[in-house]
């Protein structure tokens, strides 16, 4: 049982940070400051919602999302760690790793001088996680909520041998109609088309979506820009420590089979994921540290 009184006494910030019981009994932290609002589940350090103050939601959370201990949440910004996609050798291990479905502990919460709010959460290892990942690699999510949302996923190698990790911020973005959006910043990048058997292709012009899309873009370091004429805005994804980007939308049939997208939910979301995947996994030397650091912002569409 989560002791919310103790959490609020130690980490609560008056007028900005409150810990409470959320949907499905999950412990959440609600952040509200002069610049923006967010809700973060302590399970998975999962940013479920974020919006700049007075603006439309930027992070999409399915209206049919299911909330339960040990279960992933449909929407938000799930953390994939310490591998992306299926495990390389053990098919029984969870896809995208275990980080998004296990408890994280609060390390720090404070108000920033500029009006934003800063939180640090750290994954809590257990016998179950050690059985799947015995390496000594503590991981933290450093989250700044304000007019922008920054998530800095920090992995350290405290062992005596090199360790290879894959990770991602599997972020779902709210759009008015995905069929009318365009994603810029990936032109010229090679990509692996998972809908077409993993064939290697090259992107020409912006990415548009009118069917199922599941692509791993390689050599991707530029900002990704999601242009949404329906909401009159552009979502900017600025990243550091990542050279691959996944664009995903399950479309009609796959969304229906998942059971937690709701009616036509796939039309109001697109995942643009900052990743270290495929050719872009990261090898950490002993004592090394890796930052997957992503900043999300919104600007008018001109």
C-alpha positions, 0 to 999 in steps of 0.5 A: 500500500502506498503511504500518500501522507508520507509521500506528500509530507516528504515530496509534495510541493504546495500548489504544484505537486500532490500524490494521490490514488489514481485510476485502478488504484495506481499511485499517481502524482498530479502536477499543476503549475503556472505553465502546465499540468501533468499526471504521472503514474509511479508505476512505470514513471509513466507520464499519462497526460501533459498540456501547457496551461490553457492549451489542448492536451498534447499527450494522448491517453486512451479513453478506454485505457485499463489501469491495473498493477503490472499492466501497461497503460494505453497512451501517455509516454511509456518507458521502454527499457532495458530493451525495445521490442521483443527480447533478443533471446527469451520470447517469454520476457515482456515486449519493450522490457519491464520498466513500464509495468513495475514500481518506481520510487520518488527521489526528488520533487521541487519547484523550479525558479522559472515556474516549472516543476522537476521530478526524479523517479527511479526504478525499484529492482525486484527479484522478478526484474533481476531474473530478467536483467541481472546487470547493475544498471540503475535507471532514473526518469527526470521529468520537467513539467512546464510550458514544455515537457522534458523527460530525461531517461538516465541509465548508469552502468555500475557493473564491471563489464559493458552492457548493451541496452535498448530504450524508448519514450513510446509517446502517444500524441493527441491529434485532431485526425491522424489522416490529416497530419504530416510528420516532418523531420524524417525525410531522407532517413532509411527505415525498417517497415515492420508492416512490410516484413521489415523491408528497408526503405527510404523516406521521401518527404513528410510521413502521412498516415492512412493505414497501419504504420510501424516503422523504425527510422534510422540515422534520425537526429533532427527534430520531428514536427507533427503538423496538425491543421485541425488543432492549428498547432505543431508538436515539436519533438527535440531529442538527444541521445537517440539516433532512431525514431519509431512512428506507429499507428495500429489503424482499424483492425489492430486497434480493435483487437487490442481492446483498449483504444476505444471507438476510433481512438486510433484516429486521434493519436500517433506515436513518434517515439525517440528510441535506441533500437535496431541498429541504434542500441547503446553499449555502456562501458563500466561507469558509463551513463546514457541520457535519452533526453527528449523535450516536447513543445507546441507552437502555432501552425503557420 
